[in-house]
Amino acid sequence: MNMKAFIFDLDGVIVFTDKFHYQAWKKMADGMGIYFDEKINNRLRGVSRAESLEIILERYEGEPLSAERKAELMEEKNNTYRKLLSTMTPADVTDEVRNTLKELHERGCKLAIGSSSKNAKFILEKVELLDAFDAISDGNNITHSKPDPEVFSKAGEFLGEKPDNCIVVEDAYAGIDAAKAAGMTAVGIGDASGYDKADVKIQTFSELLKLAE
């Protein structure tokens, strides 16, 4: 498989910030008296902040919330999340991930991030990986979250590559669906390695090198 470009989801593939998302949403939910646990948190993976809030509010029993109040709650969550993200260091990225990205670049592959997060660049700066990618498509330049293909389609455009030259690496089912909808090859890792819609399933990040031979 000779692909010219790799597009990576960020959270759960390059870095692991699930625990920070959970802690931030949990603090917000507790403040509203809403029940929230890790099972509910798993439903938030790969979806936008606004959609995540609506899922949490399924357990809310108070008066209907205005759009302004919902915006305040999302901002509150994000402020907590960014404070937690600020504790990240380069040690939060494994040597396997760093070495694989470096090797892919040396083999002439283009690399991009395709993430729904609006904090993608901030995270990459904290772990000192910003320069490892040729392009970043994130929550700041899209209007539709995964499984919509927009974030990956734009990443391909930023790289100047056609969809059939792009391979997407994802750990979430919604991300695999988005990659397929974009007309790209979908590689499942982590949870998504068990998804039958993934074109390629891998257990370790370094297995990506086999796709660039």
C-alpha positions as CSV (number, residue, x, y, z in Angstrom):
1,M,0.0,0.0,0.0
2,N,1.8,3.1,-1.2
3,M,0.1,6.1,0.4
4,K,1.4,9.6,0.1
5,A,-0.3,11.1,3.2
6,F,-1.2,10.1,6.7
7,I,-3.9,11.9,8.7
8,F,-4.0,11.3,12.4
9,D,-6.7,11.8,14.9
10,L,-5.0,13.4,17.9
11,D,-6.7,12.2,21.1
12,G,-6.3,8.4,21.6
13,V,-3.8,8.1,18.7
14,I,-1.0,10.6,19.2
15,V,-1.7,11.6,22.8
16,F,-4.1,10.4,25.5
17,T,-6.2,13.2,27.1
18,D,-9.4,11.2,27.8
19,K,-8.7,11.5,31.5
20,F,-8.6,15.3,31.3
21,H,-11.9,15.4,29.3
22,Y,-13.5,13.2,31.8
23,Q,-12.3,15.2,34.8
24,A,-13.4,18.5,33.2
25,W,-16.9,17.3,32.2
26,K,-17.3,15.6,35.6
27,K,-16.6,18.9,37.4
28,M,-19.1,20.7,35.2
29,A,-21.7,18.0,35.6
30,D,-21.2,17.8,39.4
31,G,-21.8,21.5,39.6
32,M,-25.1,21.1,37.8
33,G,-26.1,18.1,39.9
34,I,-26.0,15.8,36.8
35,Y,-25.0,12.2,37.1
36,F,-21.9,11.5,35.0
37,D,-19.7,8.5,34.8
38,E,-17.0,6.9,32.6
39,K,-19.6,5.0,30.6
40,I,-21.3,8.2,29.6
41,N,-17.9,9.8,29.0
42,N,-17.2,7.0,26.4
43,R,-20.1,8.3,24.3
44,L,-18.4,11.6,24.0
45,R,-15.3,10.3,22.1
46,G,-14.8,11.9,18.7
47,V,-17.8,14.2,18.9
48,S,-17.9,18.0,19.3
49,R,-18.1,19.9,22.5
50,A,-21.7,21.0,21.8
51,E,-22.8,17.5,21.1
52,S,-21.0,16.2,24.2
53,L,-22.9,18.7,26.3
54,E,-26.2,17.5,24.9
55,I,-25.4,13.9,25.8
56,I,-24.6,14.9,29.4
57,L,-27.7,17.0,29.6
58,E,-29.8,13.9,28.9
59,R,-29.6,13.3,32.7
60,Y,-30.4,17.0,33.5
61,E,-33.8,17.4,35.3
62,G,-33.9,21.1,35.8
63,E,-35.4,24.0,33.8
64,P,-34.5,24.1,30.1
65,L,-31.2,25.8,29.5
66,S,-30.8,28.8,27.1
67,A,-28.2,28.8,24.4
68,E,-26.2,31.3,26.4
69,R,-26.2,29.1,29.5
70,K,-25.1,26.1,27.4
71,A,-22.3,28.3,25.9
72,E,-21.2,29.2,29.5
73,L,-21.1,25.5,30.5
74,M,-19.0,24.6,27.5
75,E,-16.6,27.5,28.3
76,E,-16.4,26.3,31.9
77,K,-15.5,22.8,30.8
78,N,-12.9,24.0,28.3
79,N,-11.3,26.3,30.9
80,T,-10.9,23.3,33.3
81,Y,-9.7,21.1,30.4
82,R,-7.0,23.6,29.3
83,K,-5.7,23.9,32.9
84,L,-5.3,20.2,32.9
85,L,-3.7,20.2,29.5
86,S,-1.2,22.8,30.6
87,T,0.3,20.0,32.8
88,M,1.2,18.0,29.7
89,T,4.9,17.6,28.7
90,P,6.9,15.9,25.9
91,A,6.9,12.8,28.1
92,D,3.2,12.4,27.3
93,V,4.1,11.2,23.8
94,T,5.7,7.8,23.5
95,D,9.1,7.2,21.8
96,E,7.3,4.8,19.5
97,V,5.0,7.6,18.3
98,R,7.8,10.1,17.9
99,N,10.1,7.7,16.1
100,T,7.3,6.5,13.7
101,L,6.3,10.0,12.7
102,K,10.0,10.9,12.1
103,E,10.5,7.8,10.0
104,L,7.3,8.4,7.9
105,H,8.5,11.9,7.2
106,E,11.9,10.6,6.2
107,R,10.2,8.2,3.8
108,G,8.6,11.2,2.0
109,C,5.1,10.9,3.5
110,K,3.1,14.0,4.3
111,L,1.6,14.1,7.8
112,A,-1.5,15.9,9.1
113,I,-3.7,16.1,12.2
114,G,-7.5,15.6,11.7
115,S,-9.1,16.3,15.1
116,S,-12.4,17.7,16.3
117,S,-10.6,19.4,19.2
118,K,-10.2,23.2,19.2
119,N,-7.2,22.7,21.4
120,A,-5.1,20.6,19.0
121,K,-2.3,23.1,18.4
122,F,-2.1,23.9,22.1
123,I,-1.7,20.2,22.9
124,L,0.9,19.7,20.2
125,E,2.8,22.7,21.5
126,K,2.8,21.3,25.1
127,V,4.2,17.9,23.9
128,E,6.6,19.6,21.4
129,L,5.1,17.9,18.3
130,L,3.8,20.9,16.4
131,D,6.6,20.8,13.9
132,A,6.1,17.1,13.2
133,F,3.0,17.8,11.0
134,D,2.7,19.5,7.7
135,A,-0.9,20.5,8.3
136,I,-3.5,20.7,11.0
137,S,-7.3,20.4,10.5
138,D,-9.1,20.8,13.8
139,G,-12.2,22.1,15.5
140,N,-11.3,25.7,14.6
141,N,-11.8,25.1,10.8
142,I,-14.7,22.8,10.6
143,T,-18.5,23.1,11.1
144,H,-19.4,19.4,11.3
145,S,-17.9,16.8,13.7
146,K,-17.1,13.2,12.9
147,P,-18.7,11.0,11.5
148,D,-19.0,13.8,9.0
149,P,-15.9,13.7,6.8
150,E,-15.2,17.4,6.8
151,V,-12.2,17.4,9.2
152,F,-10.4,14.8,7.1
153,S,-11.4,16.2,3.7
154,K,-9.9,19.6,4.8
155,A,-6.7,17.9,6.1
156,G,-6.3,16.3,2.6
157,E,-6.8,19.7,1.0
158,F,-4.3,21.3,3.3
159,L,-1.8,18.6,2.3
160,G,-2.6,19.0,-1.4
161,E,-3.5,15.3,-1.7
162,K,-6.5,13.5,-3.2
163,P,-8.6,11.3,-0.9
164,D,-7.4,8.1,-2.5
165,N,-3.8,9.1,-1.5
166,C,-4.7,9.6,2.1
167,I,-4.7,7.1,5.0
168,V,-6.5,8.1,8.2
169,V,-5.4,6.7,11.6
170,E,-8.3,6.6,14.1
171,D,-9.2,5.0,17.4
172,A,-12.9,5.9,17.4
173,Y,-15.7,4.3,15.4
174,A,-17.0,7.7,14.4
175,G,-13.5,8.6,13.1
176,I,-13.4,5.4,10.9
177,D,-16.9,6.3,9.5
178,A,-15.6,9.8,8.8
179,A,-12.5,8.6,7.0
180,K,-14.6,6.2,4.8
181,A,-17.1,9.0,4.0
182,A,-14.1,11.1,2.9
183,G,-13.1,8.4,0.5
184,M,-9.9,7.7,2.4
185,T,-8.3,4.5,3.6
186,A,-9.2,4.0,7.3
187,V,-6.7,2.4,9.8
188,G,-8.2,1.4,13.1
189,I,-6.0,1.4,16.3
190,G,-7.1,1.0,19.9
191,D,-10.9,0.6,20.2
192,A,-11.3,1.0,16.4
193,S,-9.0,-2.0,15.7
194,G,-12.1,-4.0,16.4
195,Y,-14.3,-2.1,14.0
196,D,-15.3,-4.1,10.9
197,K,-15.4,-1.0,8.7
198,A,-11.7,-0.3,9.2
199,D,-9.7,-1.1,6.1
200,V,-6.6,-1.9,8.1
201,K,-6.4,-2.9,11.8
202,I,-3.2,-2.4,13.8
203,Q,-2.3,-3.0,17.5
204,T,0.8,-0.8,17.7
205,F,1.6,2.6,16.2
206,S,4.8,1.5,14.6
207,E,2.9,-0.9,12.3
208,L,2.1,2.1,10.2
209,L,5.6,1.9,8.8
210,K,4.4,-1.2,6.9
211,L,1.9,0.9,5.0
212,A,4.7,3.3,3.8
213,E,7.0,0.7,2.4
